[in-house]
């Protein structure tokens, strides 16, 4: 294994994305973007306006 990704939420609803790579696969930006998108989507309430 040459990387570890942790995406978690604490008791207050804060989201954490931890990315660690020990080998450069030139994909860290894509992996970070993926988890940022997941975090954003989770923050929205379905059926509610995006105000």
N, C-alpha and C positions, 0 to 999 in steps of 0.2 A: 504494500500500500504506500502510495506516495503523496496522499493528501487526506485531509479530514475537514469535513464541513459540519458545522453545528448551527442549527436554526432553532431557537427556543423563545419562549415567552415567560416573563416572570409574573408574580402575583399581582403587580400593578398594571399589567397589560403592556409592558415595554417589550419590544422585540429585539432579539440579539442574533446577529449573523457573524459567526466566527469562521474564517477561512484560513487554512494553513496548508502550505505546500512545501515539500522538501526538494522537489524537482521542478524545474521550469518547463511547463507544458504549454506555455503561451495562451492559457485560457482562463486565467484568474478574473479578468474583467467580465467575461461572459458568465462565469459562475456567480460573481457578486451581483451582476445585473439580474440574474435569475432569482436569487433570494430577495433582492430589493423588490422585485415585482410581486413575489409571493407575499411579502410583508405588506405591501400596499393593498393588494387584493383582500387580504385578511382584515384590514382596517376598515373597509367599507361595509356598511350594513346593507344587506340585500333589500331591494325595493325602496330604498330611501334616496332622496335627492342628494346630490354631491355638493352641497353648499358648504 
